[in-house]
Amino acid sequence: MMVNKNGFKELEHTADWALQVWASDLGQLLVTAAKGMYSLSDTQTEVNDLQNLTIQLPYLDQESLLVDFLSELIFLGEVSNQAAVEYDLNFSEKELSANISVANIKSRKKEIKAVTFHELEILSTMHGLETVIVFDV
């Protein structure tokens, strides 16, 4: 069976939350992982008054970029009570410039404390990229 859509699904995990994520390329993997993370925590945002932010993230590898990107979004929620709702990602040699639109968080049922490196590996498949992300809750 060919899987050609970007997506995510929650996986059973003993103490934390795990999320399997797949996408056609690294940019879509980051966006899909962010959407999956917000879905796990049941984050709901206001629908108006979007603000634009730019996040610059240097990186050494795809896994560290994924953790840093999601960690920035968690930090944004903690500090300013905002969540990303639109993403425009631009990659250079070893830096991501993420132009994101953020909205105020209306509600969140569960807080995610951190993104972990626990067994994190981004795999190339014939359909794109795939990984499992473990969140500390």
Phi and psi restraints in degrees (value plus and minus 20) as a CYANA .aco file:
   2 MET   PHI    -110.4   -70.4
   2 MET   PSI     111.1   151.1
   3 VAL   PHI    -129.3   -89.3
   3 VAL   PSI      95.2   135.2
   4 ASN   PHI    -140.8  -100.8
   4 ASN   PSI     -13.0    27.0
   5 LYS   PHI    -123.2   -83.2
   5 LYS   PSI     129.0   169.0
   6 ASN   PHI     -95.0   -55.0
   6 ASN   PSI     125.2   165.2
   7 GLY   PHI    -192.7  -152.7
   7 GLY   PSI    -198.5  -158.5
   8 PHE   PHI    -175.4  -135.4
   8 PHE   PSI     139.2   179.2
   9 LYS   PHI    -171.6  -131.6
   9 LYS   PSI     126.5   166.5
  10 GLU   PHI     -96.1   -56.1
  10 GLU   PSI     121.2   161.2
  11 LEU   PHI    -134.2   -94.2
  11 LEU   PSI     132.5   172.5
  12 GLU   PHI     -85.8   -45.8
  12 GLU   PSI     116.5   156.5
  13 HIS   PHI    -169.3  -129.3
  13 HIS   PSI     123.3   163.3
  14 THR   PHI     -80.4   -40.4
  14 THR   PSI     -78.1   -38.1
  15 ALA   PHI    -133.5   -93.5
  15 ALA   PSI     -49.8    -9.8
  16 ASP   PHI    -129.8   -89.8
  16 ASP   PSI    -188.6  -148.6
  17 TRP   PHI    -127.6   -87.6
  17 TRP   PSI     120.7   160.7
  18 ALA   PHI    -143.7  -103.7
  18 ALA   PSI     123.6   163.6
  19 LEU   PHI    -153.8  -113.8
  19 LEU   PSI     102.8   142.8
  20 GLN   PHI    -108.7   -68.7
  20 GLN   PSI     110.2   150.2
  21 VAL   PHI    -150.0  -110.0
  21 VAL   PSI     119.4   159.4
  22 TRP   PHI    -160.6  -120.6
  22 TRP   PSI     129.8   169.8
  23 ALA   PHI    -183.6  -143.6
  23 ALA   PSI     148.5   188.5
  24 SER   PHI     -94.1   -54.1
  24 SER   PSI     -49.5    -9.5
  25 ASP   PHI    -171.8  -131.8
  25 ASP   PSI     157.9   197.9
  26 LEU   PHI     -83.7   -43.7
  26 LEU   PSI     -62.7   -22.7
  27 GLY   PHI     -79.1   -39.1
  27 GLY   PSI     -67.1   -27.1
  28 GLN   PHI     -87.5   -47.5
  28 GLN   PSI     -52.2   -12.2
  29 LEU   PHI     -83.6   -43.6
  29 LEU   PSI     -62.7   -22.7
  30 LEU   PHI     -83.1   -43.1
  30 LEU   PSI     -65.9   -25.9
  31 VAL   PHI     -84.5   -44.5
  31 VAL   PSI     -65.0   -25.0
  32 THR   PHI     -85.5   -45.5
  32 THR   PSI     -57.9   -17.9
  33 ALA   PHI     -83.7   -43.7
  33 ALA   PSI     -60.8   -20.8
  34 ALA   PHI     -83.5   -43.5
  34 ALA   PSI     -65.4   -25.4
  35 LYS   PHI     -83.1   -43.1
  35 LYS   PSI     -59.8   -19.8
  36 GLY   PHI     -84.5   -44.5
  36 GLY   PSI     -60.8   -20.8
  37 MET   PHI     -82.2   -42.2
  37 MET   PSI     -65.6   -25.6
  38 TYR   PHI     -84.7   -44.7
  38 TYR   PSI     -54.8   -14.8
  39 SER   PHI     -86.7   -46.7
  39 SER   PSI     -62.8   -22.8
  40 LEU   PHI     -78.7   -38.7
  40 LEU   PSI     -61.3   -21.3
  41 SER   PHI    -106.7   -66.7
  41 SER   PSI     -20.4    19.6
  42 ASP   PHI      32.6    72.6
  42 ASP   PSI      31.6    71.6
  43 THR   PHI    -101.4   -61.4
  43 THR   PSI     105.3   145.3
  44 GLN   PHI    -134.2   -94.2
  44 GLN   PSI     115.9   155.9
  45 THR   PHI    -135.5   -95.5
  45 THR   PSI     140.3   180.3
  46 GLU   PHI     -87.3   -47.3
  46 GLU   PSI     133.2   173.2
  47 VAL   PHI    -116.0   -76.0
  47 VAL   PSI     -26.1    13.9
  48 ASN   PHI    -144.8  -104.8
  48 ASN   PSI     158.7   198.7
  49 ASP   PHI      38.2    78.2
  49 ASP   PSI      32.5    72.5
  50 LEU   PHI     -91.7   -51.7
  50 LEU   PSI     124.2   164.2
  51 GLN   PHI    -138.8   -98.8
  51 GLN   PSI     129.1   169.1
  52 ASN   PHI    -123.3   -83.3
  52 ASN   PSI     115.1   155.1
  53 LEU   PHI    -151.5  -111.5
  53 LEU   PSI     133.7   173.7
  54 THR   PHI    -141.0  -101.0
  54 THR   PSI     110.5   150.5
  55 ILE   PHI    -135.5   -95.5
  55 ILE   PSI     106.5   146.5
  56 GLN   PHI    -125.5   -85.5
  56 GLN   PSI     102.5   142.5
  57 LEU   PHI    -149.4  -109.4
  57 LEU   PSI      89.7   129.7
  58 PRO   PHI     -92.3   -52.3
  58 PRO   PSI     131.6   171.6
  59 TYR   PHI    -170.6  -130.6
  59 TYR   PSI     134.6   174.6
  60 LEU   PHI    -119.9   -79.9
  60 LEU   PSI     -53.2   -13.2
  61 ASP   PHI    -170.7  -130.7
  61 ASP   PSI     150.6   190.6
  62 GLN   PHI     -84.3   -44.3
  62 GLN   PSI     -59.6   -19.6
  63 GLU   PHI     -84.5   -44.5
  63 GLU   PSI     -65.5   -25.5
  64 SER   PHI     -86.5   -46.5
  64 SER   PSI     -54.6   -14.6
  65 LEU   PHI     -84.4   -44.4
  65 LEU   PSI     -63.1   -23.1
  66 LEU   PHI     -80.0   -40.0
  66 LEU   PSI     -67.4   -27.4
  67 VAL   PHI     -83.6   -43.6
  67 VAL   PSI     -65.0   -25.0
  68 ASP   PHI     -84.6   -44.6
  68 ASP   PSI     -61.3   -21.3
  69 PHE   PHI     -83.1   -43.1
  69 PHE   PSI     -70.1   -30.1
  70 LEU   PHI     -86.2   -46.2
  70 LEU   PSI     -56.0   -16.0
  71 SER   PHI     -83.7   -43.7
  71 SER   PSI     -59.2   -19.2
  72 GLU   PHI     -81.0   -41.0
  72 GLU   PSI     -60.7   -20.7
  73 LEU   PHI     -88.3   -48.3
  73 LEU   PSI     -57.5   -17.5
  74 ILE   PHI     -83.8   -43.8
  74 ILE   PSI     -64.9   -24.9
  75 PHE   PHI     -80.9   -40.9
  75 PHE   PSI     -62.7   -22.7
  76 LEU   PHI     -77.7   -37.7
  76 LEU   PSI     -62.7   -22.7
  77 GLY   PHI     -85.7   -45.7
  77 GLY   PSI     -57.9   -17.9
  78 GLU   PHI     -91.8   -51.8
  78 GLU   PSI     -62.2   -22.2
  79 VAL   PHI    -101.6   -61.6
  79 VAL   PSI     -64.5   -24.5
  80 SER   PHI    -137.2   -97.2
  80 SER   PSI     -17.7    22.3
  81 ASN   PHI      36.4    76.4
  81 ASN   PSI      23.2    63.2
  82 GLN   PHI    -147.1  -107.1
  82 GLN   PSI     134.1   174.1
  83 ALA   PHI    -150.5  -110.5
  83 ALA   PSI     128.3   168.3
  84 ALA   PHI     -94.3   -54.3
  84 ALA   PSI     118.5   158.5
  85 VAL   PHI    -145.2  -105.2
  85 VAL   PSI     -40.9    -0.9
  86 GLU   PHI    -157.6  -117.6
  86 GLU   PSI     125.3   165.3
  87 TYR   PHI    -153.5  -113.5
  87 TYR   PSI     115.7   155.7
  88 ASP   PHI    -153.1  -113.1
  88 ASP   PSI      84.0   124.0
  89 LEU   PHI    -124.3   -84.3
  89 LEU   PSI     112.9   152.9
  90 ASN   PHI    -148.0  -108.0
  90 ASN   PSI     106.9   146.9
  91 PHE   PHI    -126.7   -86.7
  91 PHE   PSI     116.2   156.2
  92 SER   PHI    -131.3   -91.3
  92 SER   PSI    -187.3  -147.3
  93 GLU   PHI     -67.7   -27.7
  93 GLU   PSI     -74.3   -34.3
  94 LYS   PHI    -161.0  -121.0
  94 LYS   PSI      14.1    54.1
  95 GLU   PHI    -166.4  -126.4
  95 GLU   PSI     121.5   161.5
  96 LEU   PHI    -125.3   -85.3
  96 LEU   PSI     111.8   151.8
  97 SER   PHI    -131.9   -91.9
  97 SER   PSI      90.3   130.3
  98 ALA   PHI    -127.7   -87.7
  98 ALA   PSI      92.0   132.0
  99 ASN   PHI    -113.3   -73.3
  99 ASN   PSI      93.6   133.6
 100 ILE   PHI    -143.1  -103.1
 100 ILE   PSI     127.7   167.7
 101 SER   PHI    -120.4   -80.4
 101 SER   PSI     111.4   151.4
 102 VAL   PHI    -139.2   -99.2
 102 VAL   PSI     132.5   172.5
 103 ALA   PHI    -149.4  -109.4
 103 ALA   PSI     136.1   176.1
 104 ASN   PHI     -86.9   -46.9
 104 ASN   PSI     121.2   161.2
 105 ILE   PHI     -99.2   -59.2
 105 ILE   PSI     104.5   144.5
 106 LYS   PHI    -105.6   -65.6
 106 LYS   PSI     -62.4   -22.4
 107 SER   PHI    -177.7  -137.7
 107 SER   PSI     135.1   175.1
 108 ARG   PHI    -170.6  -130.6
 108 ARG   PSI     101.7   141.7
 109 LYS   PHI     -99.9   -59.9
 109 LYS   PSI     -50.1   -10.1
 110 LYS   PHI    -160.9  -120.9
 110 LYS   PSI     115.7   155.7
 111 GLU   PHI    -112.6   -72.6
 111 GLU   PSI     114.8   154.8
 112 ILE   PHI    -115.9   -75.9
 112 ILE   PSI     105.1   145.1
 113 LYS   PHI    -101.1   -61.1
 113 LYS   PSI     -61.1   -21.1
 114 ALA   PHI    -182.2  -142.2
 114 ALA   PSI     138.7   178.7
 115 VAL   PHI    -118.1   -78.1
 115 VAL   PSI     114.7   154.7
 116 THR   PHI    -127.8   -87.8
 116 THR   PSI     144.2   184.2
 117 PHE   PHI    -114.4   -74.4
 117 PHE   PSI     -12.4    27.6
 118 HIS   PHI     -75.2   -35.2
 118 HIS   PSI      89.9   129.9
 119 GLU   PHI      32.2    72.2
 119 GLU   PSI       6.9    46.9
 120 LEU   PHI     -96.0   -56.0
 120 LEU   PSI     102.9   142.9
 121 GLU   PHI    -170.5  -130.5
 121 GLU   PSI     105.6   145.6
 122 ILE   PHI    -109.9   -69.9
 122 ILE   PSI     100.1   140.1
 123 LEU   PHI    -124.1   -84.1
 123 LEU   PSI     119.0   159.0
 124 SER   PHI    -108.0   -68.0
 124 SER   PSI     108.2   148.2
 125 THR   PHI    -140.7  -100.7
 125 THR   PSI     155.1   195.1
 126 MET   PHI     -89.0   -49.0
 126 MET   PSI     -30.2     9.8
 127 HIS   PHI    -125.5   -85.5
 127 HIS   PSI     -24.9    15.1
 128 GLY   PHI     117.5   157.5
 128 GLY   PSI    -154.6  -114.6
 129 LEU   PHI    -135.7   -95.7
 129 LEU   PSI     130.5   170.5
 130 GLU   PHI    -168.3  -128.3
 130 GLU   PSI     124.7   164.7
 131 THR   PHI    -177.1  -137.1
 131 THR   PSI     147.7   187.7
 132 VAL   PHI    -141.7  -101.7
 132 VAL   PSI     107.3   147.3
 133 ILE   PHI    -131.8   -91.8
 133 ILE   PSI     112.4   152.4
 134 VAL   PHI    -127.6   -87.6
 134 VAL   PSI     108.5   148.5
 135 PHE   PHI    -128.0   -88.0
 135 PHE   PSI     117.3   157.3
 136 ASP   PHI    -106.2   -66.2
 136 ASP   PSI     103.1   143.1
